């Protein structure tokens, strides 16, 4: 479950306009929500507040009945996939996927087993020894997804994950996202500009406009 | 048939300006190289004093470049990634050694080491008129160039992978160590090379703070100055040619790594 209560945020600097102004919404556990809004409406900032990468001016963030507003990003139990995947530039796919486990002190044999399992699930097991420059846009997003899922987060936050891939790859990745969400019973918040993605994936549709989540409905 | 591509006069004029400027430089270098014979150059470069000055230059430049990189990486990262009260002031202050006349930097160093704080440091490590002083005089200026380079390197590296690392349980230090630092390797080498090249040409602060004593604190720019001051032009030209050759090698190294940053 994701719950935001009266989240307000403005860019740093005096006299800057408030981008998020009392945003409140809830995404139930194990459901797929899609957040839409114009460019500059604050979608990415909202996602970063959820991740703990930005501090809100006011308001609280809840993940699975736990208030996480003051917790660090690594303590929130989230998986985060930014627009271009944001892969680690010099690490191999194997190291990328195992990164979160390594940071948590998981023993090396278990890391290897879980990396292989995650890579198989998203279809990148043949790419384990490659580095990001040798990957296509779709492959990068699959690796980013595996890297986020391998630490078993309860919430998956996706920031326009399909924006930089062609339509055919988008279809494949949409299938993968849907399958992943159902298999893992994970709560997903997916930020997008695309109505196609929203209709194809979202059980919940949220619209961010004028600093608030204006529209909230179930399915279309 | 493909029509012949006509180059705009605008680009021709820009090309002429670039050619004129580079031509002037190459003419100066060629004139310097033609001033003396290879035999005379070798004779000067193999003399005991110049061999000492060359080795001291290579040693002090390497130490000051390593010190500069050690300071530039954390400071460049801080300035690139964080905004804090007084950020603009600190940013400007970091550039002071770049804009100050080098001789003034030497005077500041000399006066600082006469103060109580400087005196305490001097008791621990004697610096004034020593090889250590040569390194400090090179470092205070070269570090500013290295910091500027590293800041540009970090500005060009997206912070997103670091942010993802944080969500995966890394601390900010771990994200820096495992994600950013490996990606900045080429940039660190470029910053150290810039600092090294800058140190090689440093003269003013070394002259004031470390002196120009033969076989003690004499580095290559000092050798040129000493030779010139007593009218030994061939010796000055020979050392200048050596410095030009070293600078070219560093420039090529920076260009080759800089393109991968």
Interface residues (C-beta under 8 A of the other chain):
Chain A: X12 X48 X51 X52 X53 X72 X73 X74 X76 X78 X79 X80 X82 X84 X86 X87 X88 X89 X90 X91 X99 X100 X103 X104 X144 X147 X148 X151
Chain B: X83 X157 X158 X160 X161 X163 X164 X165 X166 X167 X168 X169 X170 X171 X174 X178 X179 X182 X183 X185
